[in-house]
Amino acid sequence: MASTTDSEVRPARRKTARRAGIFSAIVGVAVAGVAAGVAAERMLVRRSRRQDDPFASEPFGKLACDEELTVTRPDGVDLHVELLKSETGPDDLTVVFVHGFCLDMGTFHFQRRAFEGRYRMVFYDQPGHGRSGRLEEGEYTLESLADGLAAVIEATAPTGRIVLVGHSMGGMTIMALAEKNVRLFAERVAGVALISTSAGNLDKVTFGLPEVVAKFRHPLMPLVRNAGKITVAMVDRARKASTDLAWLLTRRYGFGTEYPSPALVSYVERMNSATSAEVIARYVRTLYTHARLLALAALRTVPVLIVCGDVDLLTPLAHSHEICEALPGSELVVVENGGHVALLEHADEVNAALGSFLRRVS
């Protein structure tokens, strides 16, 4: 057997030492970069929050209702529902609001205030969101969300006309219900409002990133879906530890104006962070495989309002144009400088469009 001489060992040791030194340098640079990034993000957050804020005293998440109830879906998940009665509006019309992914019924804060007393209104939290229950196992599906919406309608408005208002995933829930229950839309639905939503192809959205970066989202999806409890617990801890970064990301991906209300950004960020990583992972497949352009045919029998911000990075305006083309009689309202939560960010414009639509269909 050949032996290793000292002259051969010394160069190998030097090579290993150089690698260790390079590795240490890389780690050091990475740590310094992260530290600098955290410091920069905190400075940006502090600067943003110092601006005058018209909603600093707004009672987000604290609006009263006339009745609270629990509606149980066919799969056993309990949904938290809130009902507001009509004082001056039509008695035979109920407006049901369906919120989006990583949010809760509070997304409709300004719509709730604007139309209180004028219409009978129903708000509820989707499964895994807000005060509603979670699935014990398995994935969430849009089909089951449609079943939940149907159960809420049956419990709160078993007769009379209904108007469905859906934001983001809430709009997709309405499409899934139309696919499953065409008769309901033909006989009882008086109108549908779709806000910042999509009929499909969400897997092609770049989120405002360069395509070379955005393409990496596809191989990551299985990892997100199959994340175990330990992994999601670590993600939740990381999210809580980096609240400033979460705030900045919320501002970036939720809003279109350069300097939105800090209180409004914080409110949306609280709704986002209240949705656990486990729930998020179990929703991924149904959102990324959502394809209901053909299901829109059921909406051709009813008036449809489509609203979207012109700088929405999550459900881009092109998706609203696609829905509009599939529904020739629909009305499209584009909110200038509006992001994904345009209904909060530009509430006056959205409420004006929605108010006109409700008067027309009622």
C-alpha positions in Angstrom: 0.0 0.0 0.0 1.4 3.4 -0.9 2.1 5.8 2.0 1.3 9.5 2.1 4.4 11.7 2.6 4.6 14.9 4.7 5.2 16.8 1.5 1.9 15.6 0.1 -0.1 16.3 3.4 1.1 19.9 3.8 -0.4 21.3 0.5 -3.6 19.4 1.2 -3.8 21.1 4.6 -3.1 24.5 3.1 -5.8 23.9 0.5 -8.3 22.9 3.2 -7.4 26.0 5.3 -7.9 28.3 2.3 -11.4 26.7 1.7 -12.3 27.2 5.4 -11.1 30.8 5.2 -13.1 31.5 2.0 -16.2 29.8 3.6 -15.7 31.9 6.8 -15.4 35.0 4.7 -18.6 34.2 2.7 -20.5 33.5 6.0 -19.1 36.8 7.4 -20.3 38.8 4.4 -23.7 37.1 4.4 -24.1 37.8 8.1 -23.1 41.4 7.6 -25.4 41.7 4.6 -28.4 40.3 6.6 -27.6 42.7 9.5 -27.3 45.6 7.2 -30.6 44.6 5.5 -32.4 44.3 8.8 -31.1 47.7 9.9 -32.1 49.2 6.5 -35.6 47.7 6.7 -36.2 49.0 10.2 -35.0 52.5 9.1 -37.5 52.4 6.2 -40.3 51.2 8.4 -39.7 54.0 11.0 -39.5 56.6 8.2 -42.7 55.3 6.7 -44.6 55.3 10.0 -43.6 58.8 10.8 -45.8 60.3 8.0 -49.2 61.8 8.8 -51.8 59.1 8.8 -55.5 59.7 8.2 -56.3 56.3 9.6 -54.2 56.3 12.7 -57.3 56.1 14.9 -59.4 54.0 12.6 -61.1 51.1 14.5 -59.8 48.3 12.2 -61.1 44.9 13.2 -63.5 46.4 15.8 -66.7 47.1 13.9 -70.0 45.9 15.6 -72.5 43.6 14.0 -76.2 42.8 14.7 -75.7 39.1 15.0 -72.9 36.6 15.2 -73.3 32.9 14.3 -71.4 29.8 13.5 -72.1 28.0 10.3 -70.6 24.5 9.9 -69.4 23.3 6.4 -70.3 19.8 5.2 -66.7 18.7 6.1 -67.2 19.9 9.7 -65.2 23.1 9.7 -66.9 25.9 11.6 -67.2 29.3 9.9 -67.5 32.5 11.9 -70.2 34.7 10.4 -71.4 38.2 11.2 -74.7 39.7 10.0 -75.8 43.4 9.6 -79.4 44.2 9.2 -80.9 46.7 6.7 -82.6 49.8 7.9 -83.5 51.6 4.7 -82.6 49.1 1.9 -84.6 46.3 0.3 -85.7 43.5 2.7 -85.4 40.8 0.0 -81.8 41.4 -0.9 -78.7 40.2 1.0 -75.1 41.1 0.1 -72.6 38.4 1.0 -68.9 39.4 1.2 -66.2 36.7 0.6 -62.6 37.7 1.5 -59.3 36.5 0.1 -56.2 34.5 0.9 -54.3 35.3 4.1 -56.9 37.9 5.1 -60.3 37.9 6.9 -63.7 39.6 6.8 -62.0 42.8 7.9 -60.8 43.3 4.3 -64.2 44.8 3.7 -63.9 47.3 6.6 -64.7 50.4 4.6 -67.4 48.7 2.6 -69.0 47.6 5.8 -69.0 51.1 7.1 -70.2 52.7 3.9 -73.2 50.5 3.4 -74.2 49.8 7.0 -77.9 50.1 7.4 -78.5 50.5 3.6 -78.3 46.8 2.8 -78.6 43.5 4.7 -75.0 42.3 4.7 -73.2 39.0 5.6 -69.5 38.7 6.3 -67.6 35.5 7.2 -64.1 34.2 7.7 -62.9 31.5 5.2 -61.5 28.3 6.7 -58.1 28.7 8.4 -58.6 32.5 8.4 -59.7 34.9 11.1 -62.0 33.3 13.7 -63.1 30.3 11.6 -61.9 26.7 12.2 -59.3 24.7 10.3 -59.2 21.4 8.6 -57.7 18.7 10.7 -55.9 17.2 7.8 -55.6 17.4 4.0 -55.6 20.4 1.7 -58.0 23.2 1.3 -59.8 23.3 -2.0 -61.8 25.9 -3.8 -64.6 23.4 -4.2 -64.8 23.1 -0.4 -64.7 26.9 -0.1 -67.7 27.0 -2.5 -69.5 24.5 -0.2 -68.8 26.8 2.7 -70.2 29.8 0.9 -73.3 27.8 0.0 -73.7 26.9 3.7 -73.4 30.5 4.7 -76.0 31.5 2.1 -78.4 28.7 3.3 -78.0 29.8 7.0 -78.2 33.6 6.5 -80.3 34.1 3.3 -82.3 30.9 2.5 -84.7 33.0 0.4 -84.7 36.2 -1.5 -82.1 37.7 -3.9 -78.4 37.8 -3.1 -75.4 39.8 -4.4 -72.0 38.1 -4.0 -68.9 40.3 -3.5 -65.6 38.5 -3.7 -62.0 39.8 -3.2 -59.1 37.8 -4.6 -59.6 34.2 -3.4 -63.2 35.2 -2.5 -63.8 35.9 -6.2 -62.4 32.4 -7.0 -64.8 31.0 -4.4 -67.7 32.6 -6.1 -66.5 31.1 -9.5 -66.2 27.7 -7.9 -69.8 28.0 -6.6 -71.0 29.0 -10.0 -69.4 25.9 -11.4 -71.1 23.7 -8.9 -74.5 25.4 -8.7 -75.6 27.1 -11.9 -79.2 27.0 -10.8 -78.5 29.3 -7.8 -77.1 31.9 -10.1 -79.9 31.7 -12.6 -82.7 31.9 -9.9 -81.4 33.9 -7.0 -78.1 35.8 -7.6 -79.0 39.4 -8.5 -75.4 40.4 -9.1 -71.7 39.6 -8.6 -68.8 41.9 -7.9 -65.3 40.5 -8.4 -62.5 42.6 -6.9 -58.8 42.0 -7.6 -59.3 38.4 -8.6 -58.5 35.9 -11.4 -60.1 33.1 -13.4 -56.8 31.1 -13.6 -53.1 31.0 -14.6 -51.9 32.3 -11.2 -48.9 30.0 -11.7 -47.7 32.4 -14.4 -47.8 35.6 -12.2 -44.3 37.1 -11.7 -45.2 39.2 -8.7 -43.4 42.1 -10.2 -40.1 40.1 -10.2 -37.8 39.7 -13.2 -38.8 36.5 -15.1 -35.4 34.9 -14.4 -36.2 35.2 -10.7 -39.9 34.4 -10.9 -39.3 31.1 -12.7 -37.9 29.6 -9.5 -41.4 29.6 -7.9 -42.4 26.5 -9.8 -39.9 24.0 -8.3 -40.5 25.6 -4.8 -44.3 24.8 -4.8 -44.0 21.1 -3.9 -41.6 22.0 -1.1 -44.2 24.5 0.3 -47.1 22.0 0.0 -45.2 19.2 1.6 -43.7 21.2 4.5 -43.9 19.4 7.8 -45.1 20.7 11.1 -41.5 21.4 12.2 -40.8 23.4 9.1 -44.0 25.5 9.2 -43.4 26.2 12.9 -39.9 27.5 12.1 -41.4 29.7 9.3 -44.0 31.1 11.7 -41.3 32.0 14.2 -39.2 33.6 11.5 -42.2 35.6 10.3 -42.8 36.9 13.9 -39.2 37.7 14.3 -39.0 39.8 11.2 -42.1 42.0 11.6 -40.5 45.0 9.9 -39.7 43.0 6.8 -43.3 41.6 6.8 -44.6 45.1 7.0 -42.5 46.2 4.0 -43.5 43.2 2.0 -47.1 43.9 2.8 -46.7 47.5 1.6 -44.9 46.3 -1.6 -47.3 43.6 -2.6 -50.6 44.9 -1.2 -50.5 48.5 -2.1 -50.0 50.6 -5.3 -49.5 54.1 -3.9 -46.0 55.1 -3.0 -46.8 56.1 0.6 -50.0 54.3 1.8 -51.4 54.8 5.3 -49.0 53.1 7.7 -52.0 52.1 9.9 -53.6 50.5 6.9 -50.5 48.6 6.0 -50.2 47.4 9.6 -53.8 46.2 9.6 -53.3 44.2 6.4 -50.0 42.8 7.8 -51.7 41.7 11.0 -54.3 39.8 8.9 -51.5 38.2 6.9 -49.4 37.2 9.9 -52.5 35.7 11.7 -52.7 33.1 8.9 -50.3 30.3 9.8 -47.7 28.9 7.5 -49.4 25.5 7.8 -52.7 27.0 6.4 -50.8 28.8 3.7 -49.1 25.6 2.6 -52.4 23.7 2.4 -54.0 26.3 0.2 -51.1 26.5 -2.4 -52.2 23.7 -4.7 -55.8 24.9 -5.2 -54.8 28.5 -5.9 -52.1 27.6 -8.4 -54.3 25.1 -10.2 -57.4 27.3 -10.2 -58.8 27.4 -13.8 -62.4 28.6 -14.1 -62.6 30.7 -17.2 -65.3 28.3 -18.5 -67.2 28.4 -15.2 -67.8 32.1 -15.9 -70.5 31.1 -18.3 -72.9 30.8 -15.3 -72.3 34.5 -14.6 -73.6 35.6 -18.0 -77.1 35.6 -16.7 -76.4 38.2 -14.0 -74.9 41.7 -13.8 -71.2 41.6 -13.0 -68.9 44.3 -11.7 -65.1 43.8 -12.0 -62.7 46.0 -10.1 -58.9 45.9 -10.1 -56.0 48.2 -9.3 -53.7 49.0 -12.2 -50.6 48.0 -10.3 -51.9 44.8 -8.6 -48.9 42.5 -8.5 -50.8 39.4 -7.2 -53.8 39.3 -9.5 -52.7 41.6 -12.3 -55.1 43.8 -14.3 -54.7 41.5 -17.3 -56.6 38.8 -15.3 -59.5 41.2 -14.9 -59.4 42.0 -18.6 -59.6 38.3 -19.3 -62.7 37.9 -17.1 -64.3 41.0 -18.7 -63.7 39.5 -22.2 -65.4 36.3 -21.1 -68.4 38.3 -19.8 -69.2 40.8 -22.5 -71.9 42.5 -20.5 -69.8 43.1 -17.4 -68.5 46.5 -16.2 -64.8 47.0 -15.5 -63.5 49.6 -13.1 -59.7 50.2 -13.0 -58.5 51.9 -9.9 -55.5 54.2 -10.6 -52.5 53.4 -8.4 -54.4 50.6 -6.8 -52.6 47.5 -5.5 -54.1 44.1 -4.5 -56.1 45.6 -1.5 -57.5 48.5 -3.6 -60.8 48.1 -1.7 -58.9 49.3 1.5 -56.3 51.5 -0.2 -58.8 53.4 -2.4 -62.0 52.7 -0.6 -63.8 55.8 -1.9 -63.4 54.8 -5.5 -64.3 51.2 -4.9 -67.3 52.1 -2.8 -68.5 54.5 -5.5 -68.4 51.7 -8.1 -69.9 49.1 -5.7 -72.6 51.5 -4.5 -73.7 52.3 -8.0 -73.7 48.6 -8.9 -75.8 47.7 -5.8 -78.4 50.4 -6.6 -78.6 49.2 -10.1 -79.2 45.5 -9.2 -81.4 46.2 -6.2 
